[in-house]
Structure formats: C-alpha cells, structure tokens
Amino acid sequence: MAARLHPAPDRQQEIVDLRCLSASDLASLLEEECRAWRTELEWDFEKSADLVRRFVDMNALNGSALLEHGQVAGYVYYVLEEDKGLIGDLYVRRELRTAERENLLIASALEPVMNAPGVTRIESQLMMIGYDPARPVPSAGCLSVFERNFMRIDLKHAVLGKGNVRRPMYVEKWSDHYHDAAAQLIAAAYSGHIDGRINDQYRTSDGARRFLHNIVQYPGCGLFYRPASVVAFEAVSGRLCGLSLASLVTAETGHLTQICVSPTVRGTGIGHELMRQSLVTLREMGCTSASLTVTAANEDAVALYQRVGFETIRRFPALVWEGF
C-alpha cells in the first residue's frame, strides 16, 4: 500500500506517510474515533474527521498511520505554524491501544517536525490519550508534561444561581469588534501563568488574536456559539475585564472554550458570573450538559468549576517539546 518510513519492532507493523493513503483507508478508524468522542466526551468529532478525510484525499495532511497486517490501526497528524509544530490528533483503535503503539505514532510525528527548518517548539494536547505521569514518551529529554482535566456539568440539574460580584461591571454579548481588546485581556490574564507554558499563543496579544480567530472560525473546539459568549466591562473605566466564550460540540452539549478575567478583578466574582451566564444561556437553548478543559495545577480554577458543579471525567496530557 505504501513505502515503509520507519522500522518497527514487530515485522507485522509499519509506519506509513498519510499522503500514501486515501480517506477510504482511514474510514473505519475515523468512524470509531467519532464514536469514542461522542460516547466518552459527548463531543461531535465528525467535522474534524471530515477535515482529515478531505486533506488526506488531497495528499495535503502531514502525518503517519500505523499499519498492522495491512490494516490501519492508528494515525497521527501535525501542522507547522511558523516556528512551532502542533500535533493535532492521535488515535489508535481501542482493541489495539497501547502506550507502545501510541509512542510509535508520536515518534513518527516528532522526527519530521524537529527536523523542519526554524521549528523550536512542539505542542500537543491529545484528549484520546490518558494521563499517566509515569508513562515514557519519545524524546523525553526535551519534554514537559502537564496534566489537563476534561470537566463536565449536568445542566439539567445544575444550580446556577447568581453569586456575589464585588466590583461594579456590566456584561455584553460577544461581538467581533471586541477581538483586539479580548486578545490583550488574554495576554494579561495569562502572564506568568502555567497555561502560557502549554500554549504559547497566550503569551502575547498577537498570539491571543490567532487563538481567538481559531476558536471563532474553526470547528476544533466546536461551533462557536455567540449567544452564550459574553464579555464584562468595568463600570467606571469601560475597560474590558473578563470573558466567557462558548461553543456547541453537539446540538445538546456546550463547551466553554475560554474563561478569563484581568488580574485587576481576580477574586471579585466576575469570572464566576460570566461563566454562570454562559451556562444559563446554553441551558435555555436546549443544552443538557457542558464541558471545559483546565490544567490540573490551576487549583483555584478547578475549585471554582467544582463549586459550580463541574466534575472531572477524563485526564489527558498536554505535551510540549522544546530545546531539541
């Protein structure tokens, strides 16, 4: 079917370039992955799978597939973005899933990205891989691993009463003309924060603009949902001081893609109120549940989400390679 790119320990295994395959070769694997996202995370992965199919058929998707006995057992793809590589997705069939197979695919993506001119950093958040702090990972010498939580709330039974907001402010629905101010807010909110180590787009206003563009325009975090996306302004200065952005990952499931407040209003209840308004709107529009992701070490945020009613249903790794 395709030329071998890397030797594998088992002669029945081989790693092949995705550009040597067609979407039909990946059909059953992607169908299984879509089912896994829906049953485990209540997430419609079909739009993302459609993009994989489209780019594979165009021979335009960088990545690899793991073949066993001539059948596709798993795949990984990556993208290059200026001086950074992003491992976008990795999935291995449930009955074949082992750390060794997943590591074969990770290594097959790392090698070309590390050798790409100008690339100094690789990021990845692989939600279909379970978090295990003792797990060996390829190129561990230049690797940082961060535990991330996937949290879910049952909106049918959640108590979403107003909290105590201790700073005069007013709330508006999201509008695209808030884009620049929101990017500046994100950069300020994550200055020196652990999440800036995981996603370097949080470190600068320009990076945050790209982050916002991606979540508003592309389906990676669901379909951006403006009615449940809100921003807060300080009453006196009129300065944007907080935001809660939401998407739909199925018709009945919302996802909070970003919640943050400026350092000057932390601890005033504004973040809680913005999140509450997003969740109330999602429930009013027919959603029965909602989710979010958070870095486990961000204990204050985890505690806030737990008080509102979120529960951690999955732990997954954020992997960052630097200095190779």
BELZI-V225910 format. One line per field, one symbol per residue. ss: DSSP state (2 for helix, 1 for strand, 0 for the rest). phi: phi as a letter, one per 30 degrees, with the letter a starting at -180 (. if undefined). Layout:
# BELZI-V225910
ss->???
phi->???
This chain:
# BELZI-V225910
ss->000001000000111112220022222222222222222220000222222222222000011111110011111111111001111111110222002222222222222222000000111111111100000000022211111111111100000000000000111110022222222222222000022222022220222222222222202220110222011111000001111111111100111111111022200002222222222222220000111111100022222222220011111111111100
phi->.addcbdcecddcacbdedcccdddcedddddddddddddbhbdcdddddddedddddhbcdlbbccbhicdcaabbbbcbhcbcbddabbbeedcdbdddddededdddedddcdeidbabcabcdccddbdcddbehddccccbdbcccbbdddcdccddccdcaeabcbdebdddeddddddddddcdiddddddbddddbddddddededddcbdecjdecdeccbbcbddddiddbaabcbbccbdcbcbddababdedcdicjddedddedddddedddjdcabbabadedddddeddddddkdbdcacbcccbcbid
